[in-house]
Amino acid sequence: MSQEMSVFVAAAERGSFTGAAREAGLTPSAVSRLIARLEDRLGTRLIHRTTRRLALTPAGEVYLLRARRILADIAEAEADIAARGIAPRGPLRINAGAAFANYQLMPALPEFLTRYPEIEPDIAITDRVVDLLAANADVAIRTGRVVDPALVMRKICDLHRVICAAPDYLQRRGTPRRPEDLAAHDCLTLVDAPALTAWPFRIDGATHRITAKSRIRLDNAEALLRLGRAGAGIFRSADMLVGDDIRNGTLVPLLTDCHHDEPAPLSAVYPEGRHRSPAVRAFIDFVVEKFAHRPWRIAGCGPADTNA
């Protein structure tokens, strides 16, 4: 059955039985017989034969789409099984956002290198959404929904937001007890980041968004964190950035009883077909192992754990 399918796909893509025969190592008459047998079994014509070029019927168009997907799945499954006996090695091109890379991935990377000494990571750190195929990247770590149909996503965990400020700032300006108190405070926000500017709260059973009064706006989450630590104002940030600071007392979480947390997925994404690489699979398994349980989670801020 798979031979009939692969020969049909080759004929459709090459536009002739002769081209399909060359690709499959068969004679044109053998290709014709295989496709005729496929059509008989399906009970419908898939190809219009003309003297110049083959043309697909409507049924043939539908079958071609499905057949390509099935053959790709078979090839990936076979490659995946074959690769399981191969030690992960070689270059591994990784794309990651600056916050995750600097605060979480870099501290964990020595363990990955020790575990897989023959893998050679090439890491691009950028907050821009990069076209992985154009950049020839193997895998990326991204926050938020992935909508590109050419990419496969494996969720690592959910990131949660925390509103916080430095003790020095709160000592000077007071601690806000209600969302409306923020109007009297200096807030720090990110440019072009609505989730970090319009802060959501649960008030009387409904979600309300309060636009933070920006004293300073920045375009970098790490710079925002440094400014917040220095006591410049109140800000909203991902828990993976501020978890250690809150545990150490460098930052204080605020309005935890009414702040409406809206989790954002943290995921490993890769172009379809790249997961068959042992190095890619090893890296994705590693980041899921290290971060699925959210080691940065903060007691009293968001859920105690997350199922990835």
C-alpha positions in Angstrom: 0.0 0.0 0.0 2.8 2.5 0.9 4.5 1.8 -2.5 1.3 2.6 -4.4 1.0 5.8 -2.3 4.6 6.9 -2.8 4.4 6.2 -6.5 1.2 8.2 -6.8 2.8 11.2 -5.0 5.9 11.0 -7.2 3.7 10.9 -10.4 1.7 13.9 -9.2 4.8 15.9 -8.3 6.8 15.0 -11.4 3.8 15.3 -13.7 4.5 12.1 -15.5 4.8 8.3 -15.1 8.2 8.5 -16.5 9.4 11.0 -13.9 7.9 8.9 -11.1 9.5 5.8 -12.6 12.9 7.3 -12.5 12.4 8.4 -8.9 11.1 5.0 -7.8 13.5 2.9 -9.8 10.7 1.3 -11.8 9.5 1.2 -15.4 6.7 3.6 -16.5 4.4 0.6 -17.1 5.0 -0.6 -13.5 4.1 2.8 -12.2 1.0 2.9 -14.3 -0.1 -0.5 -13.0 0.5 0.5 -9.3 -1.6 3.7 -9.7 -4.3 1.7 -11.6 -4.4 -0.8 -8.7 -4.7 2.1 -6.2 -7.6 3.6 -8.1 -9.3 0.2 -8.3 -9.0 -0.2 -4.6 -10.3 3.3 -3.8 -13.1 3.0 -6.4 -12.3 6.4 -8.0 -10.0 7.9 -10.5 -7.2 10.0 -9.1 -5.4 11.0 -12.3 -6.5 12.2 -15.7 -4.1 10.7 -18.3 -3.3 13.0 -21.2 -0.7 12.8 -23.9 1.2 15.8 -22.5 0.9 15.8 -18.7 -0.9 14.2 -15.9 -3.7 16.1 -14.2 -5.2 15.3 -10.8 -8.9 14.8 -10.3 -10.6 16.5 -7.3 -10.3 13.1 -5.5 -6.6 13.0 -6.5 -6.0 16.5 -5.0 -7.5 15.4 -1.7 -5.6 12.1 -1.7 -2.3 13.9 -2.5 -2.5 16.1 0.6 -3.3 13.1 2.8 -0.7 10.9 1.2 2.1 13.4 1.6 1.3 13.8 5.3 1.2 10.0 5.8 4.5 9.4 4.0 6.2 12.2 6.0 4.9 10.7 9.2 6.3 7.3 8.2 9.7 8.7 7.3 9.8 10.6 10.5 8.8 7.6 12.6 11.5 5.4 10.9 14.1 8.1 11.3 13.1 8.6 15.0 13.5 4.9 15.7 16.8 4.7 13.9 18.1 7.8 15.7 17.4 6.3 19.2 20.6 4.3 19.0 22.7 7.3 18.0 24.3 9.5 20.7 23.2 13.1 20.3 26.1 15.0 18.7 26.9 17.9 16.4 25.8 21.5 16.1 22.5 22.5 17.7 21.1 25.9 16.7 19.0 27.4 19.5 17.0 30.6 19.5 15.8 32.0 22.9 14.4 35.2 24.3 16.8 37.2 26.5 14.9 36.8 29.8 14.6 33.0 29.7 18.1 32.6 28.3 19.9 34.7 30.8 17.9 33.9 33.9 17.1 30.2 33.4 18.8 28.5 30.4 22.4 29.8 31.0 22.5 28.5 34.6 21.3 25.1 33.5 23.4 24.8 30.4 26.6 23.4 32.0 24.5 20.4 33.1 23.3 19.9 29.6 26.8 20.1 28.2 28.1 17.6 30.7 25.2 15.2 29.9 25.7 15.6 26.1 29.4 16.3 25.6 29.2 15.9 21.8 26.5 18.5 21.2 27.7 21.9 20.2 25.1 24.5 21.0 25.0 27.7 18.9 22.6 30.0 20.8 21.1 33.2 19.4 19.6 35.4 22.1 16.9 37.8 20.8 13.5 39.0 21.8 12.5 39.2 18.1 10.3 36.5 16.7 12.7 34.9 14.2 11.7 32.8 11.2 13.3 29.5 12.2 13.4 28.1 8.7 15.0 31.2 7.3 17.5 31.4 10.2 18.2 27.6 9.8 17.5 27.2 13.6 16.8 23.8 15.0 14.7 24.8 18.0 13.5 28.0 19.8 12.1 28.7 23.3 9.1 31.1 23.0 6.5 32.7 25.3 2.9 32.9 24.2 0.8 31.2 21.6 2.5 29.7 18.6 0.4 30.2 15.4 2.9 29.3 12.7 1.6 26.0 11.1 5.1 25.2 9.9 6.2 24.9 13.6 5.6 22.1 16.1 5.2 23.1 19.7 6.0 21.2 22.9 4.8 23.1 26.0 7.2 23.4 28.9 5.1 25.2 31.5 3.1 28.3 32.1 4.6 31.6 33.1 2.8 33.7 35.6 2.9 37.5 36.2 3.6 39.2 39.5 3.2 42.8 40.5 6.0 43.9 42.7 8.3 46.7 44.0 11.5 47.1 46.0 11.2 47.5 49.8 13.0 50.9 49.5 10.3 52.2 47.1 7.5 51.0 49.3 9.1 52.6 52.4 9.3 56.0 50.6 5.9 55.9 48.8 3.8 53.5 50.8 2.3 50.1 49.8 -0.8 50.0 47.5 -3.7 48.0 49.1 -6.2 48.3 46.3 -5.8 48.5 42.5 -7.0 52.1 42.4 -4.1 53.1 44.8 -1.7 52.6 41.8 -2.8 55.9 40.4 -0.7 57.6 43.1 2.4 55.5 42.4 5.2 55.5 39.8 4.9 52.4 37.6 7.4 50.9 35.2 6.2 49.4 31.9 7.5 47.9 28.7 7.0 49.6 25.4 4.6 47.6 23.1 3.7 45.1 25.8 0.0 45.5 26.6 0.1 42.6 29.1 2.6 44.5 31.2 0.9 47.9 30.9 -2.8 47.2 31.3 -2.8 45.2 34.6 -5.8 42.9 35.2 -7.6 42.6 38.5 -10.6 40.7 39.8 -13.0 43.2 41.3 -16.5 42.2 42.4 -16.3 39.0 40.5 -15.3 40.6 37.2 -11.9 41.2 35.5 -11.0 44.9 35.2 -7.8 46.2 33.5 -6.1 49.2 35.0 -3.6 51.0 32.8 -0.5 51.6 34.9 0.7 55.2 35.0 4.1 54.9 33.4 6.8 57.0 35.0 9.4 55.2 32.8 8.9 53.0 29.7 11.5 50.6 28.5 11.9 48.0 25.7 13.8 45.4 27.7 12.5 43.2 30.5 15.8 42.8 32.2 16.4 46.6 32.3 12.9 46.9 33.8 13.8 44.4 36.5 17.0 46.2 37.3 15.2 49.5 37.6 12.5 48.0 39.8 15.2 46.5 42.1 16.7 49.9 42.4 13.5 51.3 43.8 12.3 53.3 40.8 8.7 52.1 40.9 6.1 49.3 40.8 6.2 46.9 37.8 4.6 43.7 36.5 6.9 40.9 35.5 7.1 37.2 34.7 7.6 35.0 37.8 10.7 33.4 36.2 12.4 36.7 36.4 11.4 37.9 39.9 11.1 34.6 41.8 14.6 34.7 43.4 14.2 38.4 44.3 10.9 37.8 46.1 12.4 34.8 48.0 15.4 36.9 48.9 13.3 40.0 49.9 14.8 42.2 47.2 11.3 42.6 45.8 7.9 42.4 47.5 4.8 41.0 45.7 1.8 43.4 45.7 -2.0 43.1 45.4 -1.8 39.3 45.4 -5.4 39.0 46.6 -6.9 40.7 43.6 -4.3 40.6 40.8 -5.7 38.4 38.0 -3.0 36.2 36.8 -3.2 35.3 33.0 -0.6 32.5 32.4 1.4 32.5 29.2 2.7 29.2 27.8 6.5 28.8 27.6 7.2 26.3 24.8 9.9 24.7 22.7 9.1 25.1 19.0 10.8 23.5 16.1 10.3 23.2 12.3 8.4 20.1 11.4 10.8 17.2 10.9 13.7 18.6 13.0 12.6 16.7 16.1 14.0 13.5 14.5 17.5 14.9 15.3 18.8 13.3 18.4 20.4 16.6 19.5 17.1 18.5 19.2 15.2 15.8 21.0 17.8 15.7 23.8 17.6 19.5 24.2 13.8 19.6 24.3 13.6 16.7 26.8 16.2 18.5 29.0 14.4 21.9 29.1 11.1 20.1 29.9 12.8 18.1 32.7 14.4 21.2 34.2 11.6 23.7 33.9 8.2 21.9 33.6 7.8 22.1 37.4 8.6 25.9 37.4 11.6 26.0 39.8 11.1 29.8 40.1 7.5 29.5 41.4 6.6 31.8 44.2 4.5 30.8 47.2 1.2 32.7 47.2 1.7 34.1 43.7 0.0 31.8 41.1 -0.6 28.1 41.4 1.7 25.9 43.4 2.5 23.8 40.3 1.7 23.5 36.6 1.2 20.5 34.4 3.1 21.0 31.2 
